[in-house]
Amino acid sequence: MEEQICCPKFNPAPWDGKVLEWKDKKFIKDRVFTFMHIPINFGSAMTRLMKKLDDSGVKSSDLIVLSDHTSMWNMNVCLSVDEEIKGAEHVFLSGKYLSKVYDGDFKDTGKWMVDFEKYAKTEGRSIEKMYMWYTTCPKCAKKYGHNYVVIVAEIK
């Protein structure tokens, strides 16, 4: 019996050490309760977002899912979409974004953030806002043998 694939295999090459330029990049948004920055209902938020996407018939050609940690108790999760979806809360991102890929246990997130800040400085960039992209669910990360996380930061 073949394992079900819920997350596509992630290719880090196009995202590692890249500067992205977005103009009104479309996302739909949901909220996640966190406890001391640890997501509690991330899976149910993703299920709601994917249902909105599936029900609308709209595509997400790149399946970017950005997490915006707004406090120790809240996180917004934003799923890229190719066009607006009626009845969904939207976020539009424009500007330059620096991205870097990390691979490992989520407990290293703090280290990755420090490393990313140093990396941005060596690239002559200042960070305006930082997002986390958890590229696969824990089951798919285990199946693929990699837990890739991309830090995507709006830069000046």
N, C-alpha and C positions, 0 to 999 in steps of 0.2 A: 504494500500500500504506500503510495507516494504522499509525502508530507504536503499539506496545504501551504501555499505561499500567500501571505497577506501583504508583505512588504516587498517591493522590487529590490533586487540586489543593487547596492549603491556603488557607483564608480567615483572614487575620491578625486581622481586626476583633474576634472574640470573645476573643482572647487578649492583645491589646495593652493593657497598663496595667490589668489586671483582678486582683481578689482572688477567689480560688476557695476554696470551703470543701468539703473532702472528709471523708467519714466512712467509713473502711475501704474506700477505693478500691482495687480489686483489680488487680494486675499479675502477670504471670509474668516470671521473671527468667532471664537467661543471662549469661555472662561473656565479655568481650572482652579480648584481650591488646593492650596499648598499648606503644609505644616513645616515651618522652618525651612522653606524653599523646596521641600520634598513634595512632588505632585501626588495628590490623593486620588483624583478622578480623571486623570489624563486619558485613559482608555475610553471612558464614556463621552468625554468631550470630542475625541477623535471619531467615535462612532456617530455622534450627532453631525459633525462636519461632513463626514463621508456620505451620510444619508442625504444631507442637503445637496451635495454634489451629485449623487446618483439620481435622486428624484428630479433634479433640474435638467438632466441631460447635458449639462455643461461639462467640459473636460478640464483636467489639470495636467497640462502636457509635461510639467517638470516636477510635480508632486513635492514642492517645497513646503515644509511645515516649520514655521518659526515660532519659537516660544519666547515670550516677552515677560520676564520675571518682574512684576510690578511691585511686589513686596514679599515679605516672608510668608504671607498668607494667600497670595493671589498670583496667578499667571494667566496671561492671555495666550491663546494658541491660534495661529493664523495659517490657513491652508491656501496656497496659491491656486487661482482659478483663471481660466482663459477669458472669461467674460463674467459680467455681474450676474448674480443670482437673486431673483426677486424674493424678498422676505428675509434675506440673510444680512447680517451686519458685516459691512465691508471695511477694509483698510486698504489704502493706496500708498505705496512706497515709491519715492522718487529720490534720486541722488546717486552718490557713489558709495559702494559697500565693499569692504575688504573681507575676504573669507579665508579660513584656514581649517583644515581637517585634523581631528584628533581621533584616536582609536584606543579604547580601553574602558575600564570600569567607571561608572558615573561618579564614584567617590572622588575621582581625580578632576572633577569639573573645576574646583577652585584653582588647582594648579594650572589647568588649561587656560583659565581666564587670565591669570598672572602672566603666563607665557604669551598669550595673545596680545596683551597690552605691551609687553616688551617688543614683540614682533612688529606691531603697528608703529611703535616709535622708531625701530630700525628702518622701517619703510618711509619714515618722514610723515606719518599720518597721525592725526589726533581723532580719537573715537568720540562720536556724539551719542550713539545709542548702540547697545549690544543685544543680539538675539542668539538663541541656541537652536540648532536644528538637529533633533534626534532622528537620524535617518531611517531607523528601523525599530520595530518593537523589540522587547527583550527576547521573545521566542525566535524571531527571525535573525537577530544578532547572534544568538547561540547557534542557529542552523548554519549561518554563513561563516561563523568563526571570527567576525569582526563587529565591534560596537562603535561604528563611526558616528561622531558628533562633529558638526560643523559650527564654528562660531562665525556669524555674519554680523559685521558692525558697520553702521553708517559712519562715514569718515569725512573729514574736511581736508 
